Amino acid sequence: MKYSRLTKEQFEELHPEFINFLASQSIDKAEWDIIKENKPEVAEQELDVFSDLIWEGVLTKAEYLEHFSKNHIFLFQCFDTYVNSIVLKSLVPEVDFLTKEGLQWLSDNMFTETIEMKIGKKVFTEERNASIFGLIQQGAYRDWETDRKSTRLNSSHLKLSRMPSSA
């Protein structure tokens, strides 16, 4: 498995796509039930392959990622061979960017000495999607508002934006 298995909830949301995936392999519901019962290792492999296909589609279309923590905001723009980043750090330990008040404080203090801003660029040292998946494993998530040019796997359809690093 290249990425990680989708969660039960994600499989439930992608049920029609999973049915089509099985149908493309000439597996109907009756046969799938037999496979699950008699060959659970084959069923597990099918779940893993489907998960990787979904991940591959989402990661290929990912352009913007973000990661918020108490005192940091990481913003990423992903290109074919590199990622640009903007990192904002509060130098006031009491500020919490995970709250509405913290974000308002950031808005009010963005260009003061209480905010440290760093801009960077990193060339991917491994395949693009694997690099983006690594950022997601570290807590980044896909910015669906900015990154709207996705397939129908958008925030109203599937919550892949905050997929766990290991399902």
C-alpha distance (Angstrom), angle and dihedral (degrees) to the residues before:
residue distance angle dihedral
M1 . . .
K2 3.77 . .
Y3 3.82 99.8 .
S4 3.80 126.4 4.6
R5 3.76 135.7 -65.5
L6 3.76 117.7 -93.8
T7 3.79 116.8 -110.7
K8 3.79 122.0 -105.2
E9 3.80 89.0 -105.0
Q10 3.79 91.8 52.5
F11 3.80 91.5 49.1
E12 3.81 88.7 50.9
E13 3.81 91.3 52.1
L14 3.80 90.6 46.9
H15 3.81 94.2 45.9
P16 3.84 94.8 121.8
E17 3.80 91.2 48.9
F18 3.81 90.8 48.0
I19 3.81 90.6 51.5
N20 3.82 89.0 52.3
F21 3.80 89.9 47.2
L22 3.81 90.8 54.0
A23 3.81 91.8 43.2
S24 3.81 89.8 54.3
Q25 3.80 85.3 61.5
S26 3.82 92.4 46.3
I27 3.80 92.3 -108.4
D28 3.81 115.0 140.1
K29 3.81 127.2 -171.5
A30 3.81 94.3 -90.4
E31 3.79 92.2 51.0
W32 3.83 91.6 44.5
D33 3.81 89.6 53.9
I34 3.82 90.0 51.0
I35 3.81 91.6 48.2
K36 3.82 91.6 50.2
E37 3.79 91.0 49.5
N38 3.80 101.7 40.5
K39 3.81 104.5 24.1
P40 3.81 107.6 29.8
E41 3.80 91.2 163.5
V42 3.82 89.7 59.8
A43 3.81 90.3 48.2
E44 3.82 89.2 51.0
Q45 3.81 90.1 51.3
E46 3.81 91.0 51.3
L47 3.82 90.5 51.1
D48 3.80 90.0 50.0
V49 3.81 94.0 48.5
F50 3.81 91.3 48.6
S51 3.81 90.9 47.8
D52 3.79 91.3 52.0
L53 3.81 90.9 49.2
I54 3.80 91.0 53.0
W55 3.81 92.6 45.2
E56 3.81 90.8 48.0
G57 3.80 91.3 53.8
V58 3.79 94.0 47.0
L59 3.80 94.6 45.1
T60 3.80 93.3 45.8
K61 3.79 90.1 56.1
A62 3.81 95.1 41.9
E63 3.76 112.3 115.7
Y64 3.80 103.8 153.3
L65 3.80 129.2 39.7
E66 3.76 130.7 174.8
H67 3.77 136.5 -170.3
F68 3.79 124.4 -166.6
S69 3.79 125.6 -167.2
K70 3.79 132.0 164.7
N71 3.81 96.1 -80.8
H72 3.81 104.0 9.5
I73 3.79 138.7 64.5
F74 3.80 118.6 -167.5
L75 3.81 117.7 -166.2
F76 3.79 120.2 -172.2
Q77 3.78 132.6 -170.6
C78 3.78 111.1 -166.0
F79 3.79 123.7 -149.8
D80 3.80 130.6 175.8
T81 3.80 97.1 -84.8
Y82 3.81 105.9 11.9
V83 3.78 146.2 22.9
N84 3.79 127.7 -130.7
S85 3.78 116.9 -147.9
I86 3.77 139.7 -166.0
V87 3.79 116.8 -165.3
L88 3.78 121.2 -166.7
K89 3.79 118.8 -167.1
S90 3.77 127.1 -174.5
L91 3.77 112.9 -136.9
V92 3.81 88.3 -162.2
P93 3.83 105.2 83.6
E94 3.82 94.3 -156.9
V95 3.81 93.0 62.7
D96 3.79 114.6 100.6
F97 3.81 115.9 -162.8
L98 3.80 89.1 -167.5
T99 3.81 90.0 73.0
K100 3.78 132.5 69.7
E101 3.81 89.0 -120.5
G102 3.80 91.1 52.3
L103 3.78 91.7 52.9
Q104 3.79 90.8 47.4
W105 3.82 88.5 51.0
L106 3.81 88.5 51.9
S107 3.79 90.7 51.1
D108 3.80 90.8 50.8
N109 3.83 94.7 44.6
M110 3.79 103.7 32.1
F111 3.79 96.5 121.4
T112 3.78 99.9 36.3
E113 3.79 131.7 99.2
T114 3.83 89.1 -99.4
I115 3.82 91.2 74.7
E116 3.77 123.0 65.5
M117 3.80 114.2 -158.3
K118 3.78 125.6 -168.0
I119 3.77 126.6 -177.3
G120 3.77 121.1 -161.7
K121 3.75 148.3 163.2
K122 3.77 126.9 -146.0
V123 3.77 125.2 -170.5
F124 3.80 112.3 -138.3
T125 3.80 110.1 -107.3
E126 3.79 92.0 -168.1
E127 3.79 134.2 31.4
R128 3.83 111.4 -48.1
N129 3.80 98.0 -116.3
A130 3.80 92.4 46.4
S131 3.81 88.9 52.0
I132 3.80 92.1 50.0
F133 3.80 90.3 46.5
G134 3.82 87.4 53.6
L135 3.81 89.7 55.7
I136 3.80 89.6 50.4
Q137 3.80 90.6 50.0
Q138 3.80 87.4 55.2
G139 3.81 91.0 55.0
A140 3.80 105.7 -85.7
Y141 3.76 118.3 134.1
R142 3.74 135.0 -164.0
D143 3.79 116.1 -91.7
W144 3.81 99.6 -131.6
E145 3.80 95.1 -178.5
T146 3.79 93.6 58.1
D147 3.79 96.0 30.6
R148 3.81 97.7 55.5
K149 3.78 98.1 140.7
S150 3.80 90.8 88.3
T151 3.77 128.4 120.0
R152 3.77 117.0 -94.9
L153 3.80 86.4 -68.1
N154 3.76 92.6 102.4
S155 3.78 131.0 140.1
S156 3.79 93.5 -85.5
H157 3.79 91.3 53.5
L158 3.76 107.5 36.5
K159 3.77 132.1 8.5
L160 3.80 96.3 -137.9
S161 3.75 90.8 133.8
R162 3.77 91.7 83.4
M163 3.76 99.6 31.8
P164 3.77 113.8 160.6
S165 3.77 116.4 -110.8
S166 3.78 90.4 -122.7
A167 3.75 122.1 25.9
